[in-house]
Structures are given as C-alpha cells and as structure tokens.
C-alpha cells in the first residue's frame, strides 16, 4: 500500500470514491500537486540556493569559454554555443518546472473527492 501522502495513494482513494479510474489529466494534476508540496519543503532550506547557484555556474562557465574562443574557429564556436545553449536551457527548464509544481493548486478532483467521501480530514491537511 502506498504512503498516505503519496500521489499513488490519493489516486487509489479517489478511484475508490468515484468508482472509476482517473483520467491522465487528473492523475497528472495530482502528481504535480504532490511534487510541489515536497519541493516547497526542499526549497525552504538554505542549501537549496547553494544547489541552484551551483547549477547556474555550468552554463555561465560554458558561456565564458565560448567568449574566449577566437572568431575564426567557426566549428568550435558552433559546438561551444550548442553546449552553452543546452546547459542554459536545462537550467531554465529545471527552475520553471520546479516553480510550476510548487505553484500547482490542489486539483479539483481532490476537492470533489473529499466532498463525495464526506471525510473529516481538512483539505489543507493534504
């Protein structure tokens, strides 16, 4: 049996309450919401900023390396640009995905499930 705080547990319970399988969108919203709850705890620690700063150094270093490449080295410039661009996109997407998870609201299906199940557990305890 999954942990009661896990997305799998919530999905199983909701499928029991509604007597139907949840669709992919409902499942995705629950998983994202649960990830956001966990990530919001992680981002509260001082070490989180150290990790983010470290991650940001990789594209910055690749950019600096690119800027030190002589203009005549077209193939090398293209390769270094691709590396710097890819590293920066990974960093940017990582932060964007983390924030999207943290900002995810409680899914409507979860709220509806509480009402249907008439549970005594308060919504904000989830």
Steps between C-alpha positions, in 0.01 A plus 500: 500500500642842406585763760192708591677818383587355161330581174440127445309472827287805420427369150401157637269654759337732247445212260324316783292807591394569140487130406691567178858533383632855495592632159856601406437872563360434848795273581749756368347781711520287815860394434605860424323630811669241721841571345445868570422432864826307537704753303367792701647335809834452326523854367454638851845373604803728465684228310246526219642835390851354508385220269332748263807724494720199425271387219503852352882500490506230230341705219689809617832317474412367155406852389830640627684221318312589181592867534870407522488311170658684204248616235662294224427169674148465351451128569633535854280806557195308377579207729564722802187703429293181484642384834440837667150527355406145603634550852314829539175351368530211745556743788210723392260208447600343832411818690181546299384144572578528871303825528208359300478207742519726805231729358266213409172534692313213658326327209123535478463121490661483847259762637205320341624171645500643851146622459381171351674293768379738774833466674591674823854567380534873428604588143803698612636194681563340161 
